[in-house]
Amino acid sequence: MIPDVGREDWAARAERLTLTSHHHIDGADEPGGGATFKVVSPRDGRILGEVADAGQAEVDRAVAAARHAFDHGPWPRLAPADRGRALLRLADLMEERRADLALTISLEMGKPIKDAYEIELRAAISTFRWYGQLAGKLTDESPHTAPDALALVTREPAGVVGAVVPWNFPLTIASWKVAPALAAGCTVVLKPSELSPLSALMLARLASEAGLPAGVLNVVAGDGPVAGRALGLHPDVDVLAFTGSTTVGRHFLHYAADSNLKRVWLELGGKSPNIILPDAPDLDRAAATAAWGIFFNQGEMCTAPSRLLVHSSIAERITEAVVEHARALRVGDPLDPATEMGALVGQAHLDKVLGHVRTGADEGARLRTGGSRILTGTGGSYLEPTVFDRVTPGMRLAREEIFGPVLSVLTFDDVEEAVELANATDYGLAAGLWTADLSTAHKVSRALRAGTVWVNCYEEGDLTVPFGGMKQSGNGRDKSAHALEKYTELKTTWIQL
């Protein structure tokens, strides 16, 4: 029975939860070579478990299992509709275990349980269902050519996929990589973040239970410099899909160059602008959405609208409204269904975000609210929702990705200046625009160098639309049918009649 999120005693359920600590390789649990690392809950600083730590040997075994499953196993040779049915079975099992998956995410990375259950798990389950339904609907091409020849263009699975995913949306982003790769007929080695490996390990076991053949989905836990590097350099990995920082993305490009020139698909950082023009259809809603966007998921989002660009004529009104929303936000125990903002992922990350707060004040930005660690008695990593104004484009607050609940307010005097400010960043992942003028909406959206532009909303969409970045926010696209382009190769066959 699926629980009522608002009535379930999640803390009591957490005491009964069984967490897995072994890798999942070739369809079975594997304890690894004996090395382990601690997974610490940012909720209260308690150790959730000792998880097997993958080194080169474990990565080699996982890749070998995926290689054998691709080269000799049934998965790539199944009818696409049969692969789709397996993904649908996995989605059904995820729905059955939805509460435990959500609870695991909340415990390991601090996300409010309501968001983990209602948003993250909904997205992850929907992703496997969507690609499961799509798998049998893809078609090859037969272009018209000379009358004495037949041309065929077939889309074939690319091979073994290494997927390296972050901690902020452990299952959503994993599903964005794994589901289309499996639908295409690839086999996968998934490496979750060492901060949030438990939900991915649970997913691997559900995949085996759903009937995915051994070696099709392998999950190894370990850190980036060892396990991630081993995947990036491995000669039997054909495609590497990564979501994370721009710095680490560069490493994966080097790994590809130093090994087998594997294709590398990157979804990296962001410093997303959110532009509010005076003619926005609802200024109160624009301010409320700006506050929700930066504080949702503790601000630990690559698309977070961390730069609020407001026309000078409405700047104080909008800023004050955002500050009010920030002060009213309920920060607390992630397992409390009433919590609106949970814990940052860990002490090290909290210290990093606090460093940005101190730098912002030192550079002359005005702290309007927040900026301090709270709930210190819990042992968790909690930060007040934070808003700075009087931010200028050269400040680090306006240039660097903070990845926390810290908003920078900048002002402009006309649309041209707004676009210039919005594009004055190395990143190009997402942007927001608030205007009632249709012409302005089209012109500014086209002028913004971002992979996604939301107009009069933020963080909206579904699986039919692609997601990814421009500039140093990466390449390639997750979601939609376009994601399959990353995991397939086009083969031309020319038959002379």
N, C-alpha and C positions, 0 to 999 in steps of 0.2 A: 504494500500500500504506500503510495506517495504521500509524504507528510504535508501538512499545512505549514508553510515556512514560518508564519507568524505565531504558531502555537507549539511547534516542536521544541522540546528541550534539547537544544543542540549541544550544550555543554555535556549533558548526560550521555547523549548519543556519541560524543567524541570519546568518552571513556570506554565505550564498547567497540569502537571502530578498530578493525584489524588492518594495519598498514603493511604493505609489502616492502621488502628491503633488498630483493635480489634483482639482477638483470633478467631480461626475458630474451633468450637467444634460441633460435631454431625451434620455437614452439614450446620451450620449457624454461622454468626458473633456473637461474645459474647464480651461485653465490660469488663467483669470481675468484680472484687469487688470494683473498683474505684481507686486502686493504679495504677500509671503510671510511666514510665521513659522516659527520653528524648533521642532521637536518633539524634546525632550530625554528620553532614557531615564533614569528614576530608578535603574536598575540600576547605572550607572557614570558618569552625567553626560555620556555621549556624545550627539552630535546624530544623530538617526535620519534626519532629512531636513528639507528646506525645503518647506513645504506652502503651496499657494495660499490666500491670506487673503481671505475673502469680505467685500466691502463691499455697499453698497446695490445697486449695479448687478448683482452676481452673485445676490443674493437675489431681486431683481426678475426676472431671467431664469429662475431656478429656479421661482419661484411662477408665472410666466407659462406655463412648460412644464407644470406641474401643473394649472393652470387649463384650458389647452387640452386636455390629456389627459382631464380630467374632463368638460368641457363638450362636447367633440367626438370624443373617442377611444373606443375599444371597451371599455376596462376596466370602467366602471360599467354597461355594457350587456351584458356577458357573462353567461351563466348562472352563478349562484354556484358551481356545481360546477366550471366551467371555471376560474374564478379560484382555486378551491381546488387544482386540479391544478397551476397555475403555482406556487403556494406550496410544494407538495410537491416540485416540481422544484428550487426554490431550496433547500429543506432538503437534498435529495440532494447538490446541489453544495457546500453548506456542509459536509456530511459528508466529501465528497471532499477538500476543502481545509481540513479541521478542524485539521490540524497547523499550517499556515501562519497560520490565523486565531488560534489559541491563542498561537502564538509572537509574533505581532504585539501581541496584548493584553499579554502578559508583558513585552515590551520597552517598550511605551509607558506602562504604568501600574504596573509593578512586581509584579504578581500572580505567585505561584509557578506555574511551567509546569504542574505537576500539577493545580492548581486551575483554571487557565485551560482546559486540555484536557478534564479529566474533569467539571468542574462548570459553568463558564461556557458552554462550547460545547455541552455536553449540554443545558443549559437553553435556549439560543438556538435550537438545531436543533429541539428538542422543541416550542418555541413555534410555529415556522412550520409544523411538521407538524400540530400540534393544531388550529390555525386553518384550515389547509388542509383538514383532514378535516371541520371544523365548517361550513365555508362553504356546502356544498350541503345542509345539514340544517336550516337556519333556515326557519321558516314564518311566513306572515302570518296575520292573524286575520279572522274574519267573525262578529262578535257576533250573537246572536239579537236581533232587533228587531221592529218592527211588521210584520205580514204583507204590507203593500204597499210595503215598502222593503227595500233590501239595503245593509248597512253593511260596508265593507272598511277594515281598518287595516293599512297596509303600512309596512314598515320600509325606508327609503331611505337611501342613502349621504349623509353630511352635506356632502361637498364636498372642498375642499383642506385637508389637515391639515398643520400645522407641528408637528414633533416636536423638542424640544430635550432632549438627554439628557446625563447626567454621565459622568465618567471612571472611576468605581469599578467598574462592570459595563458596559463599553462596548457589548457586543453583547446581553447579556441584556436590559437595560432598553430598548435600541433595539428589540429584537424584541417586547417587551411593547407597544410603541406601534405599530410598523409593521405587524406581522402582522394584528392585528384590524382596523386601519384598511384595509388592502388587502383583507382578506376581505370587509369590508362594501361594497367598491366605491369607496372613496375613493382619491385620489391624495395623495402625501406629499412634503413637503420636510423632510428630516432634517438637523438641525444637531448633530453630535457636539461634545463638549467640545474646546476647542483643545489640551488636554493629551493627548487620546487619539483623534485623528481617523482614524488609519490603518486600523484594523479596520473602521470604518464605510464608508470609501471602498472597501475591498476588498469589503465586502458589496454595495455598489451595483453593482459590476461583475458580481458573480455574479448579481444580480437581472436584469440585462440579458441575461446568458448564459442564464438560465432561461427567457427569453421574455417577461418583463414588457414591455409596450409602452413606447415612449419617453415620458418625462414622468411615468410612474406613480410611480417612486421616484427622487427627486433627492436628492443629498447635497452640502451646502456646508460647508466648513470655515471656521471663524472664531470670534472671541471673542463673548462675550455682549453687551457694551455696544454692539457694532456689528451683527453678523449676527443675534444673538438678538433684539435690539431691533427690527431691520428686519422680522423675521418676526412679532413680536408686534404691530407697528403696521400690518402690511400689510393693505389692505382686501380683497384677494382670498384671504386665508387665512380659512377658515370655522371651524376648530377649532384650538386650540393645546394640545398636551399636553406637559407639562414635568415633569421630575424633577430636583430640585436643592435648593438652600437656600430656606428660608422667606423670606429677604430678597429673593431674585431672584423668587420666586413672587409677591410683592407687586407687583413691577415689571410682570409679565405681566398682572395684573389691571388695573393702570393703563393699560397699552398697549391692552387690549381696550376699556376705557372711552373712551380717546382716539381710537379708530379706528372699527371697525364692530361693536362689541359681540360679537365672536367669542366662542364658548364656550371657556373656559379650564379645563383639567383639571390639577390639581396633585398631585404626590406629593413631599412636602417632608421636612424634617428630623425627627429623632427623638431622644429621650433615654429609651430603653426600660428599664423596670424588669424585673428578674428576681427573683421572690420565692421564697425557699426556706423552707418551714415545717419544724418539727422532725419531722413525720410523713411527710416525703418518702419515697417507697418505696426510694430508694437514694441516700443522701447523697453517696457517692463519685462516682456517675454525675452527680448534680446539680452537684457542684463541677467535674468534668471538662468538662461541657457548658458551664458558665458561663465557664470559661477558653477553651474552643474558640470560643464565641460572640463574645467580645470581641476575640480575637486573629486569628480567621479574616479573610482579606482585609485584614490589617494594621489591623483595626478600622475600616476605611474603608467603613462600611455604615450606612445610615440606620436599620436595625433592630438594630444592635449592642446587646446587653444591657449598656450601659455603667454602669447603676446596679444593683448587686447588693444586694438587700434581704434580710437574713438575720436570723432570729430570734436574739435575744441569747443564748439558751441554746446555740446551735450556731455562733455567729459565728466564734469563733477556729478551730474545727475546719475550717469551710468555707474561711475566709480562708487558712489555712495550706496547705490542699490546692490552692487556686487558685494560690498563690504557687509551690508546687512545680511545678505544670504550667507556669507562666510561665517559670521558670528552666530547665526541661527543653526548652523549645521551641527548635527549630533555626531560627535567623534567618540568612538568607544570600542568595546569588545566586539570583534568581528562575528562572534557567535550569537550576539544579541540581534534578533530580527529588526529591532528599531534603529540600529546603528546605520548611519548614512555614510560615514567615512571611517575606515578601519585603520590598521597599523601599516606603516611602511614596511618593506620586505625584511629589513633587518637593521641592526645597530650601525653597521658600516655605511649602509645607504642613508640612514637618517643623519649620520654625521656629515656625509657629503652634501646633502640638501641644506643642512644648517650652515655649512660653509658658504654656500651660495647666498643664503640669507644675510650672513655677515658681510659678504663682499658687496651685496647690493646696497646695504646701509653705508658702508665705507665709501662707495663710489658716488653717493649723494642722492640715491633714490629715497623716496619717503615711504616708510612703512606705515600703511594705513590700518592693518590689523594682522594679528597672528605673529608668526616668526619664532615661537618657542616650543620646546618639547613639553608635552603634557602627559598625564597619567603615568608618571614615573614609578609609582608604587606597584604597578601591575607587572613590571619587568618587561613590558612590551615597547615597541618602537612607534610612538605616537607623536604627531606634529599638528599644531594648530593650522587650519586653513589660513593662507598668507596672501596678502595683497600689497603690492608696491605701486605707487604712482610716481609721477615726475621722473619716469624712466626715459633715458635718451638712447638713440640707436647704437651708440658706441659702448654702452655699458654691457658687462658680461651677462647681466640679467636679460638683456635683449638679444644676446648672441648665442649663448650656450644652452644646450639642453639640460634642464635641471632634473626632470623626471620625478617631480614631486608636486605637492599642492601649493605651488607658488605662482602667482599671477603678476605679470608686469603690464602696467597700463601706459601706453604711449598715445600722444595726440597728433592730429594732422589738421590741415586747414582746407584741403580740397582733395578730390578723388585721385588726381594724379600723384599727389604726395602720399596718399594712402597706399597706392599700388607700389610706389617706389619703396616705401617702408616695408611692405609685406614681402617683397622680393629680395630685400637686402639681407639675405641669409644664405648660408651654404646648403641649407636643407630645402626640400620641396615635396613634403609628404601630403599635407592637407592645408586647407584654409577655409575660413568662414566669411560670409558677406551678408549684411543685413541692409536691404533697401526695398522700397516699394516700386521702384522704377524698373520696368522690364528691360529697357535698353541698357541702363546702367548694370543690371544684373548680368546681361550677356557680355557686355564689353569688359567689365572688370573680371569676370570669371575667366574669360579668354586670356586676359593680360596676366593673371596670377600663375606663377610657375609652380604648380602643385598638382599632384596626381589626383586629388579629390578636392572639389570645391563644393561646400554646402551653402546654399542660399536660403536665408531665413529659417535656418535650423542648424543642428550640429550633430555629428555622429549618427546620421540616419542612413538607411540603405538596407539592402538584402543581398542574397547570394547571386542575384542576376547581374550585379555590377562588379567590375574589377576593382582591386585595391592595390596600390603600390605608389612608389615615389619617383620624383625627378631629382636631378642634381645629386647631392651626396646623401639623399634619402633612399637611393638604391635603384634597382632595375627589375623588370619582370612584374608580373601581377599575380596576386592571390585572388581567390574567389572567382566566380563566373566561369563560363566555358573557356575563357582565355587562360586560366590557370593550367589547363591541360597542355598548352603550348610548351610549358617548362619541362614537362615529363614525357614528351613524345618527340619522335624524329619523323620527318617527311621523307618517304622513299618514292622515287620515280621509277616505274617500270615501263619500258618502251618495247612493244611487241610489233615486229614487222610482219604484216599479214601476207 
